[in-house]
Amino acid sequence: MSHYGMGSIRSPPSENGCNGETSEVRRNIQDDWQRRDDILLLTTAIKRLVDFLNQFESSCRFRLSTLNEKLTALERHVDYLEARVSKGETLN
Amino acid sequence: MSDALSNVEVLYELPLIDSQPSVEGANNGIVYEANFDTNFEDKTAYITGISKYIEEAVLHSNLSLLLEQGYQHAMTLYTWRCCSRAIPTVKSPEQPNRIEIYEKTVEALQPEVAKLMAIMHFSMTAIDTFCNQVRRLCHHEKRKEFVSEAYLLTLGEFINMFAVLDELKNMKSSVKNDYSAYRRAAQFLRVISDSTALTESQNLSMFLATNDKIRTMLKTSLAQIEGYEELLADVVNTSVHMFENKLYLLPSEKHMLVKVIGFSLFLIDSTACNINKLDAKKKINVSRIDKIFKTVEVVPLYGDMQIAPFNYIKKSPNFDPSKWPICNDASTSSLQGNLLMQLPEIREEHERFIADLARYTNEGAIQKVMKRTDQEMKYLYNMGLTGLQLLSKWTNSILELYCWKLLHPADYRKGASKYEDDGEEYERATRYNYSSQEKFAMVEILSLIKGLQLQMNRLNETFYEAICSTTYIDLQTFVQMHIRDMIKKVTQKKRDLTKSILIAVRDTCVDWFNGVGESGSIEESLALGLKLNQSHGSKKDHPELNHIRLNKRCVGPSSTQLYMVRTMIESLLTDKSGYGKRTLRKDIDYNHLSLIDQFHKQSFFWDYLLNFDATLKQCGDLSQLWYREFYLELTMGRKIQFPIEMSMPWILADHILESIKQPMIEYVFYPMDLYNDAAMHALLVFRKQFLYDEIEAEVNLCFDQLVFKLSDKIFTHFKSLAACMLLDKRYRSECHMNGIKVVFPSANRYDSLLKQRHIQLLGRSIDLTFLLTQRLTLSFKKSLETAIQRFESVNITGVMELQCLLEVNRLTHELLSSFLTLDSFESIVSEVNHSVSSALGRITLHIFWELTYDFLPHYCYNGSTNRFVKTQQPHVNETRREKMTREIPDVQLYGTRELNQAYDIVNNLYRGFVGVQHFRTMTRLLGYQGIAVVIQEMLKVVKNLLDKTIREFVEKLRACMPKQCKLPRSDYGSPAILQYYLHQLHEIIHYPALQDVFHCFRELGNAILFFLMIEQSLSQEEIKDLLQAAPFQNLIPRPYAKEGEALEAKIRRLEAKYAAMSLVNIIKKLGTEKQGKLVEESDLLTRERLCIGLTTFEVMLDRIRGFLLEDPVWSNNSSSAVSSNISPLSNIDDTHDFHRIWSALQFVYCLPIRHENDMSVEQLYGEGLNFAGCTIIRLLSEHRKFETYDFTYHLFKINRSDQKEDEVKNVSLPTFTERIRKFQILNQQIFACLNKYLCHTTTDEIPVEQVKCLTPMTLQTIQSSIPIYQHNRLPGTISEC
């Protein structure tokens, strides 16, 4: 034990049988592992959710854009046809 | 809970369609980042650790907080914009509102000044804290003790922070100006009244005004500490060690290490302490540092500020150039400034890594459910780490190049004229400073970074799982297995200190299987170990012992845990210990030592890897390429912001857009990603609204330009592609030989850009496809507009060019339509042609206009070439057209200049004449409707001619004609007859307006020829149509049948064979009833188009005949003669009939030209003239009379027989008769042609003149000479007899 006097190193109170406190700490650390594991599981799940939402967004945007394109094309076509058809009417 | 998790799992089952190629970095709408860094908040939980290191952790956490504050202040300084310039100044002391101005100044600047005050206070406290730490560690007792690497690094970071703050403070002159403005106002208003505040303010102005204040303060404070240089030397050595062993991950860390080395050496070196001596004492190693400084000649300091670390050394008092041979060698420069040299290596790294990654992702995609083994996890873990390191390295190479370029701006003196503008400092550093190759290299690396970042971001979850489980397994294996062995060993050796440290390490992070561990207490385990050891005796390996079951967890150690473990095992590894000469290393076996060392090295990266998201983002962060606060400050308020031409992101993006040869277009959005980075930085790090606003404004500007240029580029590409495709191959090579380099546009991946339906830019989603569609439609309209305008500015021959342009545009449209949903080409054309809501388009109108006002009066037809050419002597004035005034961009024609030239050559061939090609083109362009309109209008012209001008002329000429004009007997001889006619037709020959007469007839003839030509080309088109439609209409050509074969059966077999092509049947079978009906009708329409045998020309002739018959001028005599049954012989010498007048005219135009310079009739009017006359004659059914009674024919006949070659009144008989012969042939051809169209109608409508059988003179004559059925010629012959 004489070693410990030299530095500021205090011995961890593990060895000398003051088991109550130490085992408490150990148990806490052990529990901490478990808890962090659980937290990570949740985090991963949230990450997946976020991933999904991002993918969902881009997919939606893709589909909406396709739809928009079709609608615009149709609309323009209708406009065109209308203009063609109405030629007689406007002249009369 | 499990329900919720499984719900999340189920989300992956949902199919999400997004077939968009990725062309930009990872820009997700939602970003989720879990940060488990506790900054030692949970330190008390690990009291099982060595308390000394727990204490150190406390200090560490305090320092981290200070560091964070320091960087906040650095941001404040960096983003400082001058306020005082905006504040109105008090011009004279008498100014009435000066008090108000001062009050407002103080009010406005107060909060800003508070920040400055905070910076000053902070730098003082930070220096204090730092010096305290140094003092503590330099205590001669402490000096021998071990200081952890992490701690030294934090001290290094502090040094870095001081350096940054100092430089920023020096650079920002606006800070000083603002403060002095505030001080002036404050002094005037006496806001600062009490003495402490006054000294404070005095201190602050001193602090701001003195350059290098912080480093001087630091240096003086440090100088008071004994032995500080040794600690700093430790810091330097740690940094050198980390730099050399690549123990850094983030891009900024590498630079920080270099800066720390430089600045620390600067701090060490003083009059009291010489770095060269330290080198001699082996405290530091100058040559190693020398090497580092050469490889990293310049590092980013902050934002767009950079620093050459070697300059710190140069500035130090004891600088000795001979000690720094490499850095002083100016002949070689570091690789930093030469990106092109690095490029191949980077490419190779990328390829190798991506290939590996692809293998894993593919495997993952195939076997989704499969759980990965630990080895695979480990492999993925390594991949993740390598990926991050690569990203970091590449990012650094770009950042370093950028800094290098900032440090070495383009030289002014070389070609100063090149730089217009006032040669902004920043412009020289950015815009003119990169070669094209460098820009491409930058773009390429940029795209590699962003692309890889995106991929890794997608695989984020996989990587993270692998990282967590690998770290867990490694850590637990280390603490449960390796450490146990070590504990055993040291217990045997009775090294209690080492043992206690090892046990502390274990207890800090052990996670026993099932919570109980194999042994509750160490003693037990040790006992067990010993027992086993004894029982197995000499055997070294204990399978039972090594077989330790670990929990299956997927979580890494917490930040504090990791710190504790690493620090503690580092203390075992260090050479320096606080325990006399003996280090702890000696307590441990060599094998174990290497295990510990390995673990220590490996675990260095855990901190980064466990924060995978954040690290990934930082490794690819290139936001600093946009920031230019330093250079803005340099302009001293001349510029509020630099134009986009000087902005790096736009320079790169623009370079891609402007380049023709390099197929980099796919990368164009990667430079734009820099804006995303910059904006992210402005919002999340700098937290400055104005910076974000500026970025946003710039992006708005850039994006408009980008879309504009991009669509232009796409249009040009596809246009020239289409033009090249349509150009004849052999002709293209000929063009090549003649110096017109027509090349196919280089392949470029536009398709991936054309598929971009959602691009993320500054958090907004942009539908690029939509924007491009809009712009491209516009481009189409513009180029069609140009095509039509060009046509409108030239004569009728322009149809060829118009058609050519339309074809090129059509093909372009077709090519683009495979990517985009464009309006149909027809609709675009009809919109530009203004033919959507009116029957007449611009093309039709112009064709009609040109036909009527240019073609009819100015062109001469030549039957042998079947072409019209322009007359050499225009009879009426040239028509005026609108000239194309504006300059036409190449892209609106055929794409490129070379293509335009090539096509121009082709089109110019069609400029000189109007021929079959032109008519076919016209038919195509006009379409049925257009043709109908043009013909109708043309008929009006014809009617007008017949009713007015020609009619008048005919009447006048008729008056000039002699009452009677006989066909003189052949006995007179041809010269006499010629003389007779010359005399008889004297008035006609000398009729003054004869030219006008010919001109009118030519117009008429041209119109008729036009009808004929249109008819011909139309029927060709129709036949083509029908032939193409035939297979679908079940029209099968009759097969050849040999004798004995049944033709019927053969046909039936063929019909069965091609039944699948018969549209009508198929649609009837599969379509609705309505469709069936429709298809039947259209089938009928197609079939019957030609069956009726409608020909336009015939109808036209009919109409013209109608016009003629309506008017008595043309017909009354002849028809009355027929109807009243007066003998047709009664008026044979009468000159009232049109054919007589025409004979006279023919006589005139057959006369040979008198002077050589005169133009012949053919030259002036072409065959249109003859056509007009013949058509009228034929329609009036006078053609036989004409052929019989014609003066010239008669003369010709007689001359034939007597062969006289006299000259009568300057008219040479042979020339004359030769001309007559030619015209006779021509007339015969014309009649034949007209007959072809008229023959089958004449049978019904015009009563065939009765064949008159005259009483025979003698039987022989009838039998031998004349056939009995000579219609009209008979009387003539009789009269002659």
Interface residues (C-beta under 8 A of the other chain):
Chain A: M1 H3 Y4 M6 G7 S8 I9 R10 S11 P12 S14 E15 N19 T22 S23 V25 R26 N28 I29 Q30 D32 W33 Q34 R36 D37 I39 L40 L41 T43 T44 A45 I46 K47 R48 L49 V50 D51 F52 L53 N54 Q55 F56 E57 S58 S59 R61 F62 R63 S65 T66 N68 E69 K70 T72 A73 R76 H77 Y80 A83 R84 S86 K87 T90
Chain B: A4 L5 V8 E9 L11 Y12 L14 L16 I17 D18 S19 Q20 N28 G29 I30 V31 Y32 A34 F36 A45 Y46 I47 T48 G49 I50 S51 K52 E55 E145 N460 E461 Y464 E465 C468 D496 L497 S500 I503 A504 D507 T508 C509 V510 D511 W512 G515 G520 S521 I522 N551 R553 C554 V555 S558 G578 Y579 R757 H758 S765 D767 T769 F770 T773 T821 D823 S824 S827 S830 E831 V836 S837 S838 A839
